[in-house]
Amino acid sequence: MDFLDDATKVEKRLVAKATAAHIPITASFELTPCCNLQCDMCFIRMKMDEVKIAGGLRSIDFWLRLAKELKDMGTLFILLTGGEPLLYPYFKELYQELKKMGFILTINTNATCIDEKMIQLFRESLPRRVNVTLYGASRETYEKLCHHAEGFDQCMHGLALLKKNGIDTKLNVSIVKENLNDFEKILAIGDSFGIPSEVNSYMFPCSRSVRNHIGALNSRLNAEDGGRIEALSLRHKKGESFYDTIPASLRQLEQAEPCNNPVGLSCRAGRSSVWITWQGIMTPCVMMEYPAVHLEHLSVCEAWAEIRRMSCLLPQHEDCRGCTLREICQVCYASAALEKQHYGTVNYLCRLTQSELQTLKTLVNEKN
């Protein structure tokens, strides 16, 4: 999900202009693959000894060099993520310097490291938002999924501190087999804090070659459960307006003409948004290992130009031609590529979308 999906009108205009001009207005800094949780579906997590073998973390000077070059290119928004970005050894210093440079910062975190010192940092210089990933509604679920029971209490403490201190916060909720039964309770936690929840039931197949033997392939929901959760999440997000708007959307889908366009790289990835891995590799998005350019000996401007060039040469996916449900399907260039890489087909996405559609129809009919 784009971390500017809920952007203000002004932000949307800025992003639209940047996209048309191919300016990387948003950048994601993946500071570390290390995390204090060990979630089964994670595609990035590594232990520190594995990181050292792979070359170690980039220095704060490296990230600040990239930031200065990005600023000159027109970048305004930076997402600090990981792994768990608060575990990056120089997180506080990097955060402060990026704020001094004028960047608007968003943070992805599991909130287990949110303490009074971190809150003080955020109060002194507010982030645009802190996105907290909530993995379950109990210690038992955190033990089963994250293999760290105390993580639940730590997350609840972190959320309470963020809420108490007026830090703009949103829940990111990934639903997999291990926490499926907690779905409603997780949403209830967000409601109790007065924090919006963004639910995702679609887990990409593993996108990092080093992690190909773990992750979403084993933990993600079957397609039918995934579609059902997507529909229920939409109802929760829209509230009562769900029943005012969804019937019309369903009628439009029934009348939709088949989409005969192939699936290409049509989002902002590689056009106005860029991802930089903990190893200092630039890619269009987190779920794409190619195209990729190492920034160790290239300027950001040079790397961006190369990413743009290679992105334009990517082959398109023909699998979705003739579909009438592209409007609600989660297919994108990266998801299509990874589904086909691991399964040889995009059938999982098709079944998930069909399940979401049927659940939406059922919810509307039940109301009537």
PEWO-V527068 format. One record per residue. N is the residue number from 1. RES is the residue in one letter. PHI is phi in radians with two decimals (* if undefined). PSI is psi in whole degrees, -180 to 180 (* if undefined). OMEGA is omega in radians with two decimals (* if undefined). Layout:
n->N res->RES phi->PHI psi->PSI omega->OMEGA
n->N res->RES phi->PHI psi->PSI omega->OMEGA
//
This chain:
n->1 res->M phi->* psi->138 omega->3.09
n->2 res->D phi->-1.19 psi->130 omega->-3.09
n->3 res->F phi->-1.31 psi->2 omega->3.00
n->4 res->L phi->-1.98 psi->24 omega->3.14
n->5 res->D phi->-1.04 psi->-33 omega->3.14
n->6 res->D phi->-1.83 psi->39 omega->-3.10
n->7 res->A phi->-1.16 psi->155 omega->3.04
n->8 res->T phi->-1.26 psi->170 omega->3.13
n->9 res->K phi->-1.07 psi->-40 omega->3.14
n->10 res->V phi->-1.14 psi->-45 omega->3.13
n->11 res->E phi->-1.08 psi->-41 omega->3.14
n->12 res->K phi->-1.10 psi->-39 omega->3.11
n->13 res->R phi->-1.15 psi->-43 omega->3.12
n->14 res->L phi->-1.08 psi->-44 omega->-3.13
n->15 res->V phi->-1.14 psi->-41 omega->3.13
n->16 res->A phi->-1.08 psi->-43 omega->3.11
n->17 res->K phi->-1.14 psi->-40 omega->3.14
n->18 res->A phi->-1.15 psi->-38 omega->3.13
n->19 res->T phi->-1.13 psi->-42 omega->3.12
n->20 res->A phi->-1.12 psi->-33 omega->-3.11
n->21 res->A phi->-1.66 psi->1 omega->-3.13
n->22 res->H phi->1.03 psi->45 omega->3.09
n->23 res->I phi->-1.82 psi->128 omega->-3.13
n->24 res->P phi->-1.32 psi->78 omega->-3.06
n->25 res->I phi->-1.24 psi->-24 omega->3.08
n->26 res->T phi->-2.12 psi->138 omega->3.11
n->27 res->A phi->-2.37 psi->145 omega->3.09
n->28 res->S phi->-1.99 psi->127 omega->3.08
n->29 res->F phi->-1.81 psi->108 omega->3.11
n->30 res->E phi->-1.54 psi->91 omega->-2.91
n->31 res->L phi->-1.22 psi->-34 omega->-3.07
n->32 res->T phi->-2.75 psi->148 omega->3.02
n->33 res->P phi->-1.60 psi->-2 omega->-3.10
n->34 res->C phi->-1.39 psi->148 omega->-3.13
n->35 res->C phi->-2.67 psi->151 omega->3.08
n->36 res->N phi->-1.50 psi->-6 omega->2.99
n->37 res->L phi->-1.85 psi->157 omega->-3.11
n->38 res->Q phi->-2.22 psi->61 omega->-3.03
n->39 res->C phi->-1.13 psi->136 omega->-3.03
n->40 res->D phi->-1.04 psi->-34 omega->-3.02
n->41 res->M phi->-1.62 psi->2 omega->-3.05
n->42 res->C phi->-1.19 psi->135 omega->-3.10
n->43 res->F phi->-1.73 psi->-4 omega->-3.01
n->44 res->I phi->-2.08 psi->-27 omega->-2.93
n->45 res->R phi->-0.96 psi->137 omega->3.09
n->46 res->M phi->-2.48 psi->153 omega->3.04
n->47 res->K phi->-1.46 psi->159 omega->-3.03
n->48 res->M phi->-1.09 psi->-33 omega->3.12
n->49 res->D phi->-1.20 psi->-33 omega->3.06
n->50 res->E phi->-1.17 psi->-39 omega->3.12
n->51 res->V phi->-1.09 psi->-44 omega->-3.13
n->52 res->K phi->-1.08 psi->-42 omega->3.12
n->53 res->I phi->-1.09 psi->-35 omega->-3.11
n->54 res->A phi->-1.49 psi->8 omega->3.05
n->55 res->G phi->2.02 psi->-7 omega->3.10
n->56 res->G phi->1.41 psi->169 omega->3.13
n->57 res->L phi->-1.28 psi->154 omega->3.07
n->58 res->R phi->-1.32 psi->151 omega->-3.12
n->59 res->S phi->-1.32 psi->164 omega->3.07
n->60 res->I phi->-1.11 psi->-34 omega->3.10
n->61 res->D phi->-1.10 psi->-36 omega->3.11
n->62 res->F phi->-1.07 psi->-49 omega->-3.10
n->63 res->W phi->-1.16 psi->-36 omega->3.13
n->64 res->L phi->-1.23 psi->-34 omega->3.06
n->65 res->R phi->-1.08 psi->-45 omega->3.10
n->66 res->L phi->-1.08 psi->-43 omega->-3.10
n->67 res->A phi->-1.07 psi->-43 omega->3.14
n->68 res->K phi->-1.11 psi->-41 omega->3.13
n->69 res->E phi->-1.20 psi->-40 omega->3.10
n->70 res->L phi->-1.11 psi->-40 omega->3.12
n->71 res->K phi->-1.05 psi->-42 omega->3.12
n->72 res->D phi->-1.11 psi->-27 omega->3.14
n->73 res->M phi->-1.49 psi->-11 omega->3.10
n->74 res->G phi->1.94 psi->7 omega->3.11
n->75 res->T phi->-1.18 psi->136 omega->-3.12
n->76 res->L phi->-2.08 psi->-38 omega->-3.05
n->77 res->F phi->-1.92 psi->133 omega->3.06
n->78 res->I phi->-2.23 psi->132 omega->3.02
n->79 res->L phi->-1.74 psi->127 omega->3.05
n->80 res->L phi->-1.75 psi->118 omega->-3.01
n->81 res->T phi->-2.51 psi->-175 omega->-3.13
n->82 res->G phi->-2.68 psi->-140 omega->0.43
n->83 res->G phi->0.55 psi->-158 omega->3.07
n->84 res->E phi->-1.77 psi->104 omega->-3.02
n->85 res->P phi->-1.10 psi->-26 omega->-3.13
n->86 res->L phi->-1.22 psi->-12 omega->3.07
n->87 res->L phi->-1.50 psi->-8 omega->3.06
n->88 res->Y phi->-1.08 psi->127 omega->-2.99
n->89 res->P phi->-0.96 psi->-29 omega->-3.07
n->90 res->Y phi->-2.03 psi->33 omega->-3.06
n->91 res->F phi->-1.04 psi->-48 omega->-3.08
n->92 res->K phi->-1.04 psi->-47 omega->-3.11
n->93 res->E phi->-1.14 psi->-41 omega->3.13
n->94 res->L phi->-1.14 psi->-45 omega->3.13
n->95 res->Y phi->-0.99 psi->-48 omega->-3.10
n->96 res->Q phi->-1.11 psi->-42 omega->-3.13
n->97 res->E phi->-1.18 psi->-40 omega->3.12
n->98 res->L phi->-1.13 psi->-38 omega->3.09
n->99 res->K phi->-1.15 psi->-41 omega->3.11
n->100 res->K phi->-1.07 psi->-31 omega->-3.14
n->101 res->M phi->-1.36 psi->-8 omega->3.05
n->102 res->G phi->1.70 psi->7 omega->-3.13
n->103 res->F phi->-1.29 psi->149 omega->3.01
n->104 res->I phi->-1.66 psi->117 omega->-2.95
n->105 res->L phi->-1.87 psi->137 omega->2.98
n->106 res->T phi->-2.10 psi->148 omega->-3.08
n->107 res->I phi->-2.22 psi->131 omega->2.96
n->108 res->N phi->-1.73 psi->127 omega->-3.09
n->109 res->T phi->-2.64 psi->158 omega->3.01
n->110 res->N phi->-1.56 psi->0 omega->3.04
n->111 res->A phi->1.24 psi->1 omega->-3.13
n->112 res->T phi->-1.26 psi->-18 omega->-3.13
n->113 res->C phi->-1.79 psi->8 omega->3.10
n->114 res->I phi->-1.35 psi->112 omega->3.10
n->115 res->D phi->-2.27 psi->-174 omega->-3.08
n->116 res->E phi->-1.07 psi->-37 omega->3.13
n->117 res->K phi->-1.14 psi->-40 omega->3.13
n->118 res->M phi->-1.19 psi->-39 omega->3.10
n->119 res->I phi->-1.08 psi->-41 omega->3.12
n->120 res->Q phi->-1.06 psi->-41 omega->3.09
n->121 res->L phi->-1.05 psi->-46 omega->-3.11
n->122 res->F phi->-1.21 psi->-34 omega->3.12
n->123 res->R phi->-1.22 psi->-36 omega->3.13
n->124 res->E phi->-1.20 psi->-31 omega->-3.11
n->125 res->S phi->-2.61 psi->97 omega->-2.96
n->126 res->L phi->-1.15 psi->135 omega->2.96
n->127 res->P phi->-1.35 psi->160 omega->3.04
n->128 res->R phi->-1.06 psi->-44 omega->3.11
n->129 res->R phi->-2.89 psi->153 omega->2.96
n->130 res->V phi->-1.94 psi->116 omega->3.09
n->131 res->N phi->-1.61 psi->116 omega->-3.11
n->132 res->V phi->-1.82 psi->124 omega->3.06
n->133 res->T phi->-1.50 psi->119 omega->3.11
n->134 res->L phi->-1.85 psi->121 omega->-2.99
n->135 res->Y phi->-1.71 psi->-8 omega->-3.13
n->136 res->G phi->-3.09 psi->-180 omega->-3.10
n->137 res->A phi->-2.01 psi->16 omega->-3.12
n->138 res->S phi->-2.79 psi->164 omega->3.05
n->139 res->R phi->-1.10 psi->-35 omega->-3.11
n->140 res->E phi->-1.09 psi->-43 omega->-3.14
n->141 res->T phi->-1.20 psi->-39 omega->3.10
n->142 res->Y phi->-1.12 psi->-34 omega->3.09
n->143 res->E phi->-1.19 psi->-42 omega->-3.10
n->144 res->K phi->-1.24 psi->-42 omega->-3.05
n->145 res->L phi->-1.63 psi->-44 omega->-3.03
n->146 res->C phi->-1.77 psi->-10 omega->-3.13
n->147 res->H phi->1.01 psi->39 omega->-3.13
n->148 res->H phi->-2.78 psi->86 omega->-3.05
n->149 res->A phi->-1.03 psi->-38 omega->-3.10
n->150 res->E phi->-1.14 psi->-16 omega->-3.14
n->151 res->G phi->-1.03 psi->-32 omega->-3.14
n->152 res->F phi->-1.14 psi->-50 omega->3.14
n->153 res->D phi->-1.10 psi->-39 omega->3.13
n->154 res->Q phi->-1.12 psi->-41 omega->3.12
n->155 res->C phi->-1.14 psi->-43 omega->3.12
n->156 res->M phi->-1.06 psi->-40 omega->3.10
n->157 res->H phi->-1.12 psi->-43 omega->3.12
n->158 res->G phi->-1.10 psi->-43 omega->3.11
n->159 res->L phi->-1.08 psi->-41 omega->3.14
n->160 res->A phi->-1.09 psi->-42 omega->3.13
n->161 res->L phi->-1.14 psi->-43 omega->3.13
n->162 res->L phi->-1.07 psi->-45 omega->-3.13
n->163 res->K phi->-1.15 psi->-45 omega->-3.11
n->164 res->K phi->-1.05 psi->-35 omega->-3.05
n->165 res->N phi->-1.72 psi->11 omega->3.02
n->166 res->G phi->1.20 psi->28 omega->3.09
n->167 res->I phi->-1.47 psi->124 omega->-3.14
n->168 res->D phi->-1.02 psi->122 omega->-3.01
n->169 res->T phi->-2.35 psi->144 omega->3.05
n->170 res->K phi->-2.36 psi->146 omega->3.06
n->171 res->L phi->-1.59 psi->131 omega->2.91
n->172 res->N phi->-1.79 psi->124 omega->-3.04
n->173 res->V phi->-2.13 psi->116 omega->3.08
n->174 res->S phi->-1.82 psi->118 omega->-3.11
n->175 res->I phi->-1.73 psi->122 omega->3.11
n->176 res->V phi->-2.27 psi->-177 omega->-3.08
n->177 res->K phi->-1.00 psi->-41 omega->-3.01
n->178 res->E phi->-1.24 psi->-23 omega->-3.14
n->179 res->N phi->-2.11 psi->14 omega->-3.11
n->180 res->L phi->-0.99 psi->-41 omega->-3.11
n->181 res->N phi->-1.24 psi->-12 omega->3.12
n->182 res->D phi->-1.62 psi->0 omega->-2.97
n->183 res->F phi->-0.87 psi->-56 omega->-3.09
n->184 res->E phi->-1.11 psi->-38 omega->-3.13
n->185 res->K phi->-1.19 psi->-36 omega->3.10
n->186 res->I phi->-1.11 psi->-45 omega->3.09
n->187 res->L phi->-1.06 psi->-38 omega->-3.14
n->188 res->A phi->-1.13 psi->-35 omega->3.09
n->189 res->I phi->-1.10 psi->-47 omega->3.10
n->190 res->G phi->-1.02 psi->-44 omega->3.13
n->191 res->D phi->-1.10 psi->-39 omega->-3.11
n->192 res->S phi->-1.14 psi->-31 omega->3.08
n->193 res->F phi->-1.53 psi->-8 omega->-3.06
n->194 res->G phi->1.21 psi->34 omega->-3.09
n->195 res->I phi->-2.00 psi->131 omega->3.11
n->196 res->P phi->-1.17 psi->150 omega->-3.14
n->197 res->S phi->-2.05 psi->132 omega->3.05
n->198 res->E phi->-1.95 psi->110 omega->-3.03
n->199 res->V phi->-1.72 psi->139 omega->3.06
n->200 res->N phi->-2.31 psi->119 omega->3.10
n->201 res->S phi->-1.82 psi->-6 omega->3.11
n->202 res->Y phi->-1.67 psi->117 omega->3.08
n->203 res->M phi->-1.78 psi->121 omega->3.04
n->204 res->F phi->-1.06 psi->143 omega->2.90
n->205 res->P phi->-1.01 psi->157 omega->-3.05
n->206 res->C phi->-0.91 psi->131 omega->-3.11
n->207 res->S phi->-1.81 psi->-12 omega->3.13
n->208 res->R phi->-1.80 psi->124 omega->-3.06
n->209 res->S phi->-1.04 psi->-31 omega->-3.12
n->210 res->V phi->-1.22 psi->-19 omega->-3.10
n->211 res->R phi->-1.98 psi->21 omega->-3.01
n->212 res->N phi->-1.08 psi->-19 omega->-3.07
n->213 res->H phi->-1.74 psi->10 omega->3.04
n->214 res->I phi->-2.35 psi->176 omega->2.93
n->215 res->G phi->1.83 psi->-148 omega->-2.90
n->216 res->A phi->-1.09 psi->-25 omega->-3.13
n->217 res->L phi->-1.00 psi->-34 omega->-3.13
n->218 res->N phi->-1.67 psi->-30 omega->-3.01
n->219 res->S phi->-1.66 psi->-22 omega->-3.01
n->220 res->R phi->-1.23 psi->155 omega->-3.12
n->221 res->L phi->-1.12 psi->157 omega->2.92
n->222 res->N phi->-1.15 psi->158 omega->-2.99
n->223 res->A phi->-1.04 psi->-36 omega->-3.09
n->224 res->E phi->-1.20 psi->-44 omega->3.07
n->225 res->D phi->-1.13 psi->-38 omega->3.13
n->226 res->G phi->-1.06 psi->-45 omega->3.12
n->227 res->G phi->-1.13 psi->-38 omega->3.12
n->228 res->R phi->-1.10 psi->-44 omega->3.14
n->229 res->I phi->-1.14 psi->-38 omega->3.10
n->230 res->E phi->-1.03 psi->-44 omega->-3.13
n->231 res->A phi->-1.18 psi->-44 omega->3.13
n->232 res->L phi->-1.13 psi->-36 omega->3.10
n->233 res->S phi->-1.14 psi->-40 omega->3.11
n->234 res->L phi->-1.11 psi->-41 omega->3.11
n->235 res->R phi->-1.09 psi->-42 omega->3.13
n->236 res->H phi->-1.12 psi->-42 omega->-3.09
n->237 res->K phi->-1.15 psi->-41 omega->-3.08
n->238 res->K phi->-1.46 psi->-21 omega->-3.11
n->239 res->G phi->1.13 psi->-142 omega->-3.10
n->240 res->E phi->-1.14 psi->-25 omega->3.14
n->241 res->S phi->-1.17 psi->-14 omega->3.10
n->242 res->F phi->-0.94 psi->-46 omega->-3.06
n->243 res->Y phi->-1.37 psi->-12 omega->3.07
n->244 res->D phi->-1.56 psi->-29 omega->-3.00
n->245 res->T phi->-1.88 psi->-35 omega->-3.03
n->246 res->I phi->-1.16 psi->-40 omega->3.11
n->247 res->P phi->-0.96 psi->-42 omega->3.12
n->248 res->A phi->-1.15 psi->-39 omega->3.11
n->249 res->S phi->-1.12 psi->-38 omega->3.12
n->250 res->L phi->-1.16 psi->-38 omega->3.11
n->251 res->R phi->-1.14 psi->-39 omega->3.11
n->252 res->Q phi->-1.12 psi->-38 omega->3.11
n->253 res->L phi->-1.12 psi->-40 omega->3.14
n->254 res->E phi->-1.11 psi->-29 omega->-3.09
n->255 res->Q phi->-1.71 psi->0 omega->-3.05
n->256 res->A phi->-1.16 psi->140 omega->3.05
n->257 res->E phi->-1.37 psi->149 omega->3.09
n->258 res->P phi->-1.02 psi->137 omega->3.10
n->259 res->C phi->-1.49 psi->119 omega->-3.10
n->260 res->N phi->-1.75 psi->10 omega->3.11
n->261 res->N phi->-1.51 psi->140 omega->3.04
n->262 res->P phi->-1.23 psi->170 omega->3.10
n->263 res->V phi->-1.60 psi->111 omega->3.10
n->264 res->G phi->-2.03 psi->-177 omega->3.11
n->265 res->L phi->-1.42 psi->84 omega->-3.00
n->266 res->S phi->-1.88 psi->-2 omega->3.11
n->267 res->C phi->-1.47 psi->-164 omega->-3.13
n->268 res->R phi->-1.40 psi->-11 omega->-3.12
n->269 res->A phi->-1.01 psi->126 omega->-3.14
n->270 res->G phi->1.30 psi->3 omega->3.10
n->271 res->R phi->-2.02 psi->-48 omega->3.04
n->272 res->S phi->-2.46 psi->12 omega->-3.14
n->273 res->S phi->-2.45 psi->142 omega->-3.09
n->274 res->V phi->-2.48 psi->149 omega->3.12
n->275 res->W phi->-2.05 psi->137 omega->3.10
n->276 res->I phi->-2.19 psi->118 omega->-3.05
n->277 res->T phi->-1.31 psi->169 omega->-3.13
n->278 res->W phi->-1.10 psi->-20 omega->3.10
n->279 res->Q phi->-1.53 psi->1 omega->3.12
n->280 res->G phi->1.44 psi->32 omega->3.13
n->281 res->I phi->-1.90 psi->127 omega->3.13
n->282 res->M phi->-1.54 psi->131 omega->3.04
n->283 res->T phi->-2.36 psi->164 omega->3.12
n->284 res->P phi->-1.12 psi->-39 omega->3.14
n->285 res->C phi->-2.68 psi->169 omega->-3.07
n->286 res->V phi->-1.08 psi->-28 omega->-3.07
n->287 res->M phi->-1.63 psi->10 omega->-3.13
n->288 res->M phi->-2.14 psi->120 omega->3.05
n->289 res->E phi->-1.52 psi->-13 omega->3.10
n->290 res->Y phi->-2.47 psi->139 omega->-0.02
n->291 res->P phi->-1.24 psi->154 omega->-3.12
n->292 res->A phi->-2.54 psi->140 omega->3.14
n->293 res->V phi->-2.36 psi->129 omega->3.14
n->294 res->H phi->-1.40 psi->135 omega->-3.04
n->295 res->L phi->-1.66 psi->4 omega->-3.08
n->296 res->E phi->-1.06 psi->-39 omega->-3.06
n->297 res->H phi->-2.16 psi->14 omega->3.12
n->298 res->L phi->-2.16 psi->149 omega->3.01
n->299 res->S phi->-1.29 psi->160 omega->3.10
n->300 res->V phi->-1.08 psi->-39 omega->-3.14
n->301 res->C phi->-1.07 psi->-44 omega->3.12
n->302 res->E phi->-1.15 psi->-42 omega->-3.14
n->303 res->A phi->-1.14 psi->-41 omega->3.13
n->304 res->W phi->-1.09 psi->-42 omega->3.11
n->305 res->A phi->-1.08 psi->-38 omega->3.13
n->306 res->E phi->-1.24 psi->-40 omega->3.08
n->307 res->I phi->-1.07 psi->-43 omega->3.12
n->308 res->R phi->-1.07 psi->-45 omega->-3.11
n->309 res->R phi->-1.10 psi->-47 omega->-3.09
n->310 res->M phi->-1.23 psi->-33 omega->3.12
n->311 res->S phi->-1.09 psi->-37 omega->3.14
n->312 res->C phi->-1.17 psi->-19 omega->-3.10
n->313 res->L phi->-1.69 psi->-1 omega->-3.11
n->314 res->L phi->-1.12 psi->136 omega->3.09
n->315 res->P phi->-1.22 psi->146 omega->3.13
n->316 res->Q phi->-1.56 psi->158 omega->-3.14
n->317 res->H phi->-1.71 psi->126 omega->-3.07
n->318 res->E phi->-1.59 psi->-6 omega->-2.96
n->319 res->D phi->-1.04 psi->-29 omega->-3.00
n->320 res->C phi->-1.70 psi->7 omega->3.09
n->321 res->R phi->-1.06 psi->138 omega->3.10
n->322 res->G phi->1.53 psi->-1 omega->-3.12
n->323 res->C phi->-1.40 psi->142 omega->3.10
n->324 res->T phi->-1.77 psi->0 omega->-3.05
n->325 res->L phi->-1.97 psi->17 omega->-3.11
n->326 res->R phi->-1.04 psi->-26 omega->-3.10
n->327 res->E phi->-1.07 psi->-34 omega->-3.10
n->328 res->I phi->-1.94 psi->-6 omega->-3.11
n->329 res->C phi->-1.31 psi->146 omega->3.14
n->330 res->Q phi->-1.54 psi->13 omega->3.14
n->331 res->V phi->-1.15 psi->136 omega->3.01
n->332 res->C phi->-2.50 psi->180 omega->-3.10
n->333 res->Y phi->-1.04 psi->-46 omega->-3.08
n->334 res->A phi->-1.18 psi->-44 omega->-3.12
n->335 res->S phi->-1.14 psi->-41 omega->3.12
n->336 res->A phi->-1.09 psi->-44 omega->-3.12
n->337 res->A phi->-1.10 psi->-44 omega->-3.09
n->338 res->L phi->-1.27 psi->-39 omega->3.09
n->339 res->E phi->-1.05 psi->-44 omega->-3.11
n->340 res->K phi->-1.24 psi->-35 omega->3.11
n->341 res->Q phi->-1.10 psi->-41 omega->-3.06
n->342 res->H phi->-1.61 psi->-30 omega->-3.05
n->343 res->Y phi->-2.13 psi->-13 omega->-3.12
n->344 res->G phi->1.40 psi->4 omega->-3.07
n->345 res->T phi->-2.78 psi->162 omega->3.06
n->346 res->V phi->-1.76 psi->19 omega->-3.04
n->347 res->N phi->-0.98 psi->-36 omega->3.14
n->348 res->Y phi->-1.01 psi->-45 omega->3.13
n->349 res->L phi->-1.13 psi->-38 omega->3.12
n->350 res->C phi->-1.08 psi->-47 omega->-3.12
n->351 res->R phi->-1.17 psi->-38 omega->3.11
n->352 res->L phi->-1.08 psi->-44 omega->-3.12
n->353 res->T phi->-1.16 psi->-42 omega->3.10
n->354 res->Q phi->-1.08 psi->-40 omega->3.12
n->355 res->S phi->-1.15 psi->-41 omega->3.09
n->356 res->E phi->-1.07 psi->-44 omega->-3.14
n->357 res->L phi->-1.08 psi->-46 omega->-3.13
n->358 res->Q phi->-1.13 psi->-37 omega->3.11
n->359 res->T phi->-1.18 psi->-41 omega->3.09
n->360 res->L phi->-1.05 psi->-44 omega->3.12
n->361 res->K phi->-1.08 psi->-42 omega->3.13
n->362 res->T phi->-1.11 psi->-44 omega->-3.14
n->363 res->L phi->-1.09 psi->-41 omega->3.12
n->364 res->V phi->-1.17 psi->-42 omega->-3.13
n->365 res->N phi->-1.16 psi->-36 omega->3.12
n->366 res->E phi->-1.13 psi->-36 omega->3.11
n->367 res->K phi->-1.17 psi->-37 omega->-3.13
n->368 res->N phi->-1.37 psi->* omega->*
//
